[in-house]
Amino acid sequence: MPSLGNKGIEVVTFGCRLNTYESEVMRREAESAGLGGLEGGAIIFNTCAVTGEAVRQAKQSIRKARRENPAARIIVTGCAAQTGPQDFVAMHEVDLVLGNEEKLKAHSYRALPDFGVNDTEKARVNDIFSVRETAAHMVDAIEGRARAFVQVQNGCDHRCTFCIIPYGRGNSRSVPMGAVVEQVKRLVGNGYAEIVLTGVDMTSFGADLPGAPKLGKLVKTILKQVPDVKRLRLSSIDSIEADDDLLDAIATEPRLMPHLHLSLQSGDDMILKRMKRRHSRDQSIRFCEDMRKLRPGIVFGADIIAGFPTETDAMFENSLEIVEECGLTHLHVFPFSPREGTPAARMPQLRRDVVKQRAARLRAAGEAAYRRHLASLAGTRQSILVERDGLGRTEGFTLAVLSAGAPGDIVEADIAGHDGIRLIAAPLAARGV
C-alpha cells in the first residue's frame, strides 16, 4: 500500500472487471468532490463479496492501509460493503461505508469531512433492490490498463444457491445500447485498441430495455458503428443465454475475440440442480463443441466451484473431467465458501480439508490443460496486444512474453515456444494504435 503523503486519492480494487471499471468512475467522482485536497488524502476500497476469503483480504488491506497512512480518510464500498456494511462500520480504521449505488456519485464523497465522529452516520448503503436503472458512466481511460472495460449491465435476476452477488448488485438492469456505443467510441478515440464488455450477468443484457435487444445485437451494433475498434472482447458469459446474433458474431466477426469465459460452476448435473443453475453438463459440452465448429481455435475459460455441499467423489470427478471434455484452458477455481444468507450455506457442508483437496486437484487439471494449450500454439503466428513492457495477450487471451511494442500496441509475432506459463513470441513488427 503506497503512502499518500499529504494528499491524494488511492483506489484499491478487489474482484471483477466491473469493479475495475467502476473504480475509475469512483476516482473521478471523488476527485470532483475534492477528496484529493483532504489533509492526509483518501483511500477508497472497492471490495468483493464472492467468497469469504475476498472479504478477509479486503479487511486485511484496510488495516494495513491505516497503519501506513494514519492521517488518511478510509472509505469502504463495493459488494462486501453492500452486503455486510456493519462489518466495516465496526472497524475503527474505517471512516465511511458506501453502498454500490452511492459509490458512483460525487455527493457521497463530499460529505466525508463530516463523518468519523458519529458512527450512526458512518454507513450510507441503500436497498440495492430499489435501484431500477444503470447509468452510463463515461470514463476516458482505465488507469494502468492497455485495454478498457465498458459496463453494459449490472445486477442479476437469478438466484443461484451459492451466490451472494445479487444482494450486492441488485436485480438485472442494462445500459442503453446508444450509451454503450458512445462509450466505446470515446475510449477507441482515446487510443484503446481493445474494449472489454462487462457486467454481472452480461448475457441477460437488454431484457429491461425497449424492444428487449440481446447481447448479440449490442455486439454487432458496436462493431458496425465503431469501425475503428480493433478488438472487442466479452467477459464472463452464461452459455445457456447465448443468442443467435451472438453466435453469428463469434463465427463471422474477426474483431470479436475468440475467447469466452463460461460460468459453468460444476460438471455434475445433480450439483448443478442444487446450485439452481440453468444448464446441464451435456449442454456445456455441446456448447463448446458447437463454438469450435463456428470459430476454430476459440479458447474457453470457466469458473468451477470445488466442494459444493453434498458433492460426492463421483460428482467431483464429473467436474474434473469436464475440464478436458469442454477443452477449458483458463480455469478459475473457487473452493466453496458458504455465504451467510444463501441457501447453500444451510446445506450439509463438506469438511474444509476435502474442499481444499478438490480445489487443488481442479487447479492441477487446469494447469495441465493450460500447458497443453501453450504447446499447441508453438509455430503459429499470433496477434498480441502489449499490456506492459515485455508482456501481452493473444486474441485468445493467452499470456505472451515479447521484446517489441509499447503498451497498447498490437504486435504480430511467431510463437517459438513457451516456458510453462507464457508463450515466447518473436515479433515481426509493431503497429501503433
N, C-alpha and C positions, 0 to 999 in steps of 0.2 A: 504494500500500500504506500504510494508516494506521499511525501509530506507536502502540504499545501502552502506552507509559508503563511503570509498574512492574509491572502485572499485567493479566490479561485473556486471553480466548481469541478468536482470529480464525480463521474457517474460510474458505478460499479455494477456490471450486468451479469446476471446468472440466467441459465436456462436457454430458451428457444430463440429462433431467429426473429420472431415477433417482438420479443423483449429487446433485442438488439436495435431493431427499427425504432421502437418506442423510446428507447434511451436517448436517441438523437432528438426526438420531439421534446422529451423532458429537459434535455440540456438547453435547448433553445428557449423553452418556456421559463426555465429557472433563470437563465441569463437575462431575459426580458423583464423578469420580476426583480432584478437587482441582487440576486444572491451572491454573485461574484464579488460584490463590494462589501460583503459582511466581514467583520473582523474575524480572522481565522478561516474564512471561506466556508464552503459547504460540501458535504459528501452525500450523494444520493445512492442508495442501494435499491436496485431493481431486482426483486427476488423471484425465485421459482418455488412452486409447491408440489411438483410432480412426485417427489419422493421425500421421505423424512430426512434422508441424507442431504438433499438440496437445502432444506431448511436449516439443518445443523451447520452446514458450511457457511450459509449467509450469516448466522448469528456469530460464528467464529470470526468471520471477516469484520463484522461490525465492532466486536470487542477489540480486535487488533487496530482498527482504524481509530478508535477513541484513544487507545494508548499512545499511538503515534501522532495524533492530531488533537490534543486536549482542548484546543480553543475552537475547533470546527463545529458547525452545526451538522448533525447527522439526521438524515431523512430516510425512512424505510418505506418502500412501496412495492408493487408487483403482486404476484399471485399469493405468496405466503403472507403478505401483509393484508391482502383482501380476505383470505380465508381464516387467518388467525391473528387479527390485529392486537388483541390483548397480550399475546406472547411478546410482541415488540414494545408495546406500551410499558410492560413490566421491566424492560431493560433500561437501566439508568443511563446507559450510553446513548440512547435514542432521544432526539428532541421532538420529532414529528413523524406520525404514521399516516400515509396517504393510501387511499384505495386505487384500484386500477383505472377508474374513470377520472378521479381527481388529479392523478399524477400528470395528466396531459394538459392541464390548464394553469396558466400563469398565476391566476389569483390564489391558487392553493399555496404557492411558494411565497407570495407577497406577505402572507400572514405569519411567516416563520419567526420573525423577530419577537412576536408577541407570545410565542409558545415556549414551553420548557419550565414555566413556573407552576402552572396548574395542570396536573396530569389528567384531569377530567376532560380537558380540551386537546389532549395530546394526539388523538386519532381523528382523522377525517376520512371515514370509509362509509360509502353509501351502500344501499341494496343494489348489487350489480344486476340483479334480475329486473330492476326497474328501467335499465338502460335499453332503449329501443333502436338506437342508430349508432353507427360507427362513422365518425367524422373522417374526412380525407385530410389527414395532417400532412402537409407538404414539408419535405426536407430537401436540402440541397446536396447533402453528402452524408456518408456514413463514415465517421472518423476511424482512421486506421484500416479501412477496407478497400480492396480492389474491386469488389462487386457491391452493388447496392440492393437493399431489400425494399420491397413495396408491399404494404399491407393491403390485402383485398378483402379480408373477412376477419371477424372476431367472434369469440364465443362458440358454444356447441349445444345443439338440441338433443344430443344423445346422452344417455346416462349409463355408460359402461360401469360395471360394478366396482372397479378398482380406482376410478378416476375422480380426483378432487377438482380438476381444472374447470368444469362448468361453474363451480361455486366461486371460482376466482375470476372467471371471464364472463359469466352470464350466458344468455341464450344467443344463438347464432344470428349475426347481423352482417350485412355486406356493405362494402364501399361501392357507391355507384360507378358503373363502368367508365363514364366520362372522366371522373376524378382520377381513377386509376391510370387511364391513358395519359392524362395531363402530367401526372407524377412521373410516369416512365419517360415521357418526352423531356421533362425538366432534368432528370438525372442523366439521361443519354446526352443531352445538351451540355451537361457539366463534365462530360468525358468518361462516363462509366460504360464499359464495353459489355458488362453482364448485369442483368437485372434478375433478381430472385423474387418471385411472387410468394407471399407467405400469409398464413392465417392459422387459427386454431384448428378448424375443421374445413380446410380450403375447398374440398370437393362439394361442400354444401353451399358454395358461393351462389348468390343470385336468387335463392328461393324467396327472399323477402323483398326483392326489387320488382318494379313494374315489368310485367312480361316474363318474370322468372327466368332470366338468362342463366345459362350454366357456365361452368368454368371454361369449357371448351370454346364457347363463343367469346369469352373475355380474352383468351389466349390468341385466337385468330384475329380479333379486333386490334389487339396491341401490335401484333406482327404486321398487320396491314397498315395501320395508321402511324406506326413509328418505324419506318423502313430502315432507319439508321441504327436500330438496336441490333447489335451483333450476336448477342447470346441471351436467350431468355430461359430461365430455369424455374422449375417448380420445387417447392419444399415438400414436406410430407403430404401424401395423399391417401385417401381411403379408396382402395381399388374397386370396391363394390359400387362406389358412386361415380366412377369414371364414365363420362357421357360420350356419345358417338363423335361429337365435334372434337373432343379432347383426343380421342384415339386417332382420329383422322389427322389432327395436327402433329401428333407424335410420329405418325407414319410419313407425313409429307413435308413437314417444315424443318429444314436443316438448322434453322436458328433456334428451335426449341431443343434444349439439350437432352441427349439420350441417357438420362439418369433419373430414376424415380425412387423416392424413399417411401416405402409402404408401411402403413400402420397395421402390421399383422398381429402382433401381441402373443400369438400361440400357434402351434401347428396341430393342435388336437381339437377335434370337434366338440367333445364334452366340455373342455375348458373354455373354448370359445363361447359356448352357450352360457356357461356360468359367469363369464365376463360380460355377457349381454352384447357380444359383437354381432355383426350382421352378415358376416361371410363365413364360409366353411373352408376347411383345409383344401378340398379339391378346387374350389373357386379361386383360391390364391395361386395354386399351382397352374391352373388353366390360364389365369390372367397373365402370368409371367411367360408362359408358352406362347400365348397369342401376341403379346407385345414383341417378342423376339421375331415372330413372323412379320409383323408390321415394321419393325425397326431393328434389323440385325445388328448385334453389338451393343444393344441397350444394356445399361448397368442398373442393378437393383440393390438398394439398401433396405433395411427393415428394422423396426422396433420389435423386440421379443422380450416378454416377461418370463423370468425363471422362478419357479417355486410358487406359482399361484396356489391359493388354498385348495385342498383336495387333489392336487396334481400327484398322480401316481408315477412310478418309474416308467411304466409303459406310455403314459400320457406325455411325460417329458421327452421320451425317445422320439415321439412324433414331432415335437418342436425341434429336436436336434436334427432329425432327418430332413425337415423342410428347408434347412439352410442349403442343402445340396439340390433338393428337388425343385426349389424355386430359383436356384442359381444365384443366391444372395452373396454379395461381396463386401458391402459396407454395413456391418451389423452393430446396432445399438442394443446392448443387453442390460436389462434392468432387473436386479434382484427384487422380488416382490416386496413392497413396502406398504404395510397397512396404513391407510389414511383415515383418521377419525372422521366418522360421519358417512363413510361409504359402505355399501352392503358387503363388499369383500372383507372389510375389517371385522365383520361379525361371523364370517365363515370359519370352519376349522382350519387353523394355521399349521403350516409345516414348521419343523424345527429350523432355526436360523442356520445351523451348520449345513443342513440339507439344501436350503435355498442358496447359500453361498457356493456350495459344491456344484450345483446345477448351473449357476451363473458362470462359474469358471469353465465348465465343460462347453457351454454355449460360446463363450468368448474364444476358447481354443478352436472350436469348429469355425467360427467366423474368421479368425486369424489365418487358419489354413486355407479357407476359401479365398481370402484376400491375396494370399501369396500365390495361389494358382492363377488368380486374375492378373496379378502383376506379370507372371511368367508368360501368360497368353498374349501380352501386349509387346513382348520383345520382337523387334524387327518391324514394327508398324510405324506409321507416321501419325503424329498427334498434333492437335491444335491446343496450345497451352496458354491459359491466362495467368500471367505473372502476378502473384499475390504480394510477395515481398522479394527482396534481392535473393536470387538463387532458388526460389521455390514457387511452384504454380500448380494449377489444377487442369487436367484434361477436360474435354467436353463431358466425359463420363464421370467427372468429379474425382479422378484418381490423382493422388499427390505425386508430383514430379520434381526432381532437382535438375536445374539447368543453369547455364552460365551466361545467358543473354537476356536482354529485355529489362525494362523498368516496371515497377508495379503499375498494373493497368494495361500493359502491352499484351497483345496476343502473338505468340511465337509458334511458328511451325517447326517441329522437331522430329527427328528419328529417334526411336527408343532403342537404346543399346542394351538395356537390361534393367535390373532392379537390385536394391540392397535389402530386400525383405520388408521394407516399409514404404519406399518410394521408387518410382520409375527413375531411371537415369537417362536423361534426354540430351541429344546432341542437336542444338538449334541450327536451323537453316538460315532464318532471317527473322527479324522482329519488325512488326508493323505497328506504329504508334496508333493510339486511339484517342 
